[in-house]
Amino acid sequence: MQFELTEAQRAVHDTAFRYAEAELHPLLARMDDEDWFPEHLIAKLGADGYCGLTAPEDLGGAGMDLMSAGLVAEAFGYWNTNAAFIWGPHENLCLNNILRNGTEDQIARFVPDLCAGRRIGALGLTEPGAGSDALGSMALKAVRDGDDYLLTGRKMFISNGPVADVVLTYAKTAPDLGAKGISAFIVETDTPGFSVAQSLTKMGWRGCPTGELVFEGVRVPARNRLGAENAGVAVVMSGLDIERAFLALPYIGAAQRCLDLSLDHAATRRQFGKPIGSFQMIQSMLAEMATLIDAARLTAYHALSACDAMARGEGGRGAIHRICAGSVLFGAEMIAKVTDMAVQIHGGAGFVWETEVNRHYRNARIASLGGGTTEVRKLIIAEELFRARGLSLG
Ligand SMILES: Cc1cc2nc3c(=O)[nH]c(=O)nc-3n(C[C@H](O)[C@H](O)[C@H](O)COP(=O)(O)OP(=O)(O)OC[C@H]3O[C@@H](n4cnc5c(N)ncnc54)[C@H](O)[C@@H]3O)c2cc1C
């Protein structure tokens, strides 16, 4: 395994890093303090070439590989994790999934607007009664009615859900078939019967609207079904692998920011007549933070480059499934420890809401929950380990 970034990839990161410092960082305090959603954000990112990074240029995208898109996510995470998690669901969960699974017609109708930031995207899998068991317990139904489907049910915890124009929505088309009876739909939220039940107030990711969505007989044309009927599980599973690989990157950016802030603080804050950075117990934390970040970064780059090599329709089982789950599992453990040590190094100031390390500390809590919990990630890894050795647990 070798993860030397190419010159082009380094340039992508550096350009995005400077962009995020200038354009995203200034939004952070208001987003976190006031739970303010910057309405212009996706339109601005689209206009500035940061939406549709993996989409072809003739659709308005940037034609990048997933690895380069991940480097942008890392840069955004460094300067404003909250903004990164408005952009990420739009860019990766919605746009990239439509791109990977859509027909030519679907791609032509939806991807250019998402690339330009004219429309905001989201992905709806989780439901009030279907979290970790998202597929088995899914209750939202899609019933065929002529050339349309009628969608009825609820989705829960949907990032960008309250502000989205397009929601990639999973629904049961054959409830008796369990996970094998799921289909994916592109739902336009101005369709009658769609509404937002609530926008949630969260301890972190503030300014990123997360909500409960209601579908009351929402009429969706069959031409908006993504993939074959009852084949939604393949869309979910390959999408989840890429989501997990991608999700780790903003956490790595955020952790790097916490390390840099902690180094600056340790060099300038003086106690007992010396900078606190001269105390070996502070140095120990800084060394541990840096090593955890290095390890998480390598793991994440490995997962992303594996996803880059994944053919359309692949994923959802095998080594890639394990590697992606492992990347976000370790990324989540890393960000929890790194933000905790950053707060510790900042002393009482780290407990204050408006310090940047405190914002990161609160944001970090989602890392072991979103996109599948730590426990679910471990289940995936263990299952794939047994499978790889041809062992069955009955
Ligand atoms: C801020 C935020 C944004 C989100 N964005 C989206 C989004 O954009 N789209 C979307 O579809 N979803 C989204 N989610 C949903 C997220 O993916 C789910 O919250 C997550 O999958 C867990 O589901 P749950 O909350 O229902 O927890 P539950 O499934 O109820 O789990 C509760 C606890 O039980 C544990 N548990 C469950 N089953 C097992 C088991 N078999 N073995 C061991 N432990 C188990 C879990 O690990 C967890 O600790 C978001 C969530 C949040 C909080």
The ligand as an SDF file (V2000), in Angstrom:
LIG
                    3D

 53 58  0  0  0  0  0  0  0  0999 V2000
  -26.8810   14.2800   12.8270 C   0  0  0  0  0  0  0  0  0  0  0  0
  -27.3160   13.0400   12.1070 C   0  0  0  0  0  0  0  0  0  0  0  0
  -27.3440   13.0310   10.7160 C   0  0  0  0  0  0  0  0  0  0  0  0
  -27.8000   11.8970   10.0350 C   0  0  0  0  0  0  0  0  0  0  0  0
  -27.9020   11.9440    8.6720 N   0  0  0  0  0  0  0  0  0  0  0  0
  -28.5370   10.9170    8.0280 C   0  0  0  0  0  0  0  0  0  0  0  0
  -28.8340   11.0180    6.6390 C   0  0  0  0  0  0  0  0  0  0  0  0
  -28.4950   12.0010    5.9790 O   0  0  0  0  0  0  0  0  0  0  0  0
  -29.5070   10.0100    6.0420 N   0  0  0  0  0  0  0  0  0  0  0  0
  -29.9040    8.8950    6.7380 C   0  0  0  0  0  0  0  0  0  0  0  0
  -30.5200    8.0170    6.1480 O   0  0  0  0  0  0  0  0  0  0  0  0
  -29.6150    8.7560    8.0680 N   0  0  0  0  0  0  0  0  0  0  0  0
  -28.9560    9.7450    8.7210 C   0  0  0  0  0  0  0  0  0  0  0  0
  -28.6820    9.6500   10.0660 N   0  0  0  0  0  0  0  0  0  0  0  0
  -29.1050    8.4420   10.7860 C   0  0  0  0  0  0  0  0  0  0  0  0
  -27.9630    7.5770   11.3000 C   0  0  0  0  0  0  0  0  0  0  0  0
  -27.3650    6.8670   10.2370 O   0  0  0  0  0  0  0  0  0  0  0  0
  -28.5700    6.6840   12.3940 C   0  0  0  0  0  0  0  0  0  0  0  0
  -28.7930    7.5260   13.5190 O   0  0  0  0  0  0  0  0  0  0  0  0
  -27.6940    5.5230   12.7580 C   0  0  0  0  0  0  0  0  0  0  0  0
  -27.6360    4.5980   11.7030 O   0  0  0  0  0  0  0  0  0  0  0  0
  -28.1870    4.7980   14.0310 C   0  0  0  0  0  0  0  0  0  0  0  0
  -29.5440    4.5480   13.9970 O   0  0  0  0  0  0  0  0  0  0  0  0
  -30.4360    4.9450   15.2680 P   0  0  0  0  0  0  0  0  0  0  0  0
  -30.1380    6.3510   15.6080 O   0  0  0  0  0  0  0  0  0  0  0  0
  -31.8450    4.5960   14.9640 O   0  0  0  0  0  0  0  0  0  0  0  0
  -29.8970    4.0460   16.4630 O   0  0  0  0  0  0  0  0  0  0  0  0
  -30.3630    2.5600   16.8280 P   0  0  0  0  0  0  0  0  0  0  0  0
  -30.3140    1.6790   15.6370 O   0  0  0  0  0  0  0  0  0  0  0  0
  -31.6310    2.6220   17.5930 O   0  0  0  0  0  0  0  0  0  0  0  0
  -29.1880    2.1080   17.8100 O   0  0  0  0  0  0  0  0  0  0  0  0
  -29.1520    2.4470   19.1940 C   0  0  0  0  0  0  0  0  0  0  0  0
  -27.9470    1.7410   19.8080 C   0  0  0  0  0  0  0  0  0  0  0  0
  -28.0910    0.3120   19.6880 O   0  0  0  0  0  0  0  0  0  0  0  0
  -26.9400   -0.2260   19.0640 C   0  0  0  0  0  0  0  0  0  0  0  0
  -27.2920   -1.3980   18.2690 N   0  0  0  0  0  0  0  0  0  0  0  0
  -28.2960   -1.5250   17.3580 C   0  0  0  0  0  0  0  0  0  0  0  0
  -28.2640   -2.7440   16.8040 N   0  0  0  0  0  0  0  0  0  0  0  0
  -27.2150   -3.4130   17.3660 C   0  0  0  0  0  0  0  0  0  0  0  0
  -26.6640   -4.7220   17.2080 C   0  0  0  0  0  0  0  0  0  0  0  0
  -27.1650   -5.6040   16.3440 N   0  0  0  0  0  0  0  0  0  0  0  0
  -25.5960   -5.0580   17.9550 N   0  0  0  0  0  0  0  0  0  0  0  0
  -25.0640   -4.1740   18.8300 C   0  0  0  0  0  0  0  0  0  0  0  0
  -25.5380   -2.9300   19.0270 N   0  0  0  0  0  0  0  0  0  0  0  0
  -26.6040   -2.5520   18.2980 C   0  0  0  0  0  0  0  0  0  0  0  0
  -26.4110    0.9200   18.1800 C   0  0  0  0  0  0  0  0  0  0  0  0
  -25.0570    0.7180   17.8240 O   0  0  0  0  0  0  0  0  0  0  0  0
  -26.6370    2.0950   19.0970 C   0  0  0  0  0  0  0  0  0  0  0  0
  -25.5960    2.1830   20.0310 O   0  0  0  0  0  0  0  0  0  0  0  0
  -28.1880   10.7390   10.7660 C   0  0  0  0  0  0  0  0  0  0  0  0
  -28.1100   10.7520   12.1650 C   0  0  0  0  0  0  0  0  0  0  0  0
  -27.7070   11.8780   12.8290 C   0  0  0  0  0  0  0  0  0  0  0  0
  -27.6980   11.8530   14.3390 C   0  0  0  0  0  0  0  0  0  0  0  0
  1  2  1  0
  2  3  1  0
  2 52  2  0
  3  4  2  0
  4  5  1  0
  4 50  1  0
  5  6  2  0
  6  7  1  0
  6 13  1  0
  7  8  2  0
  7  9  1  0
  9 10  1  0
 10 11  2  0
 10 12  1  0
 12 13  2  0
 13 14  1  0
 14 15  1  0
 14 50  1  0
 15 16  1  0
 16 17  1  0
 16 18  1  0
 18 19  1  0
 18 20  1  0
 20 21  1  0
 20 22  1  0
 22 23  1  0
 23 24  1  0
 24 25  2  0
 24 26  1  0
 24 27  1  0
 27 28  1  0
 28 29  2  0
 28 30  1  0
 28 31  1  0
 31 32  1  0
 32 33  1  0
 33 34  1  0
 33 48  1  0
 34 35  1  0
 35 36  1  0
 35 46  1  0
 36 37  1  0
 36 45  1  0
 37 38  2  0
 38 39  1  0
 39 40  1  0
 39 45  2  0
 40 41  1  0
 40 42  2  0
 42 43  1  0
 43 44  2  0
 44 45  1  0
 46 47  1  0
 46 48  1  0
 48 49  1  0
 50 51  2  0
 51 52  1  0
 52 53  1  0
M  END
$$$$
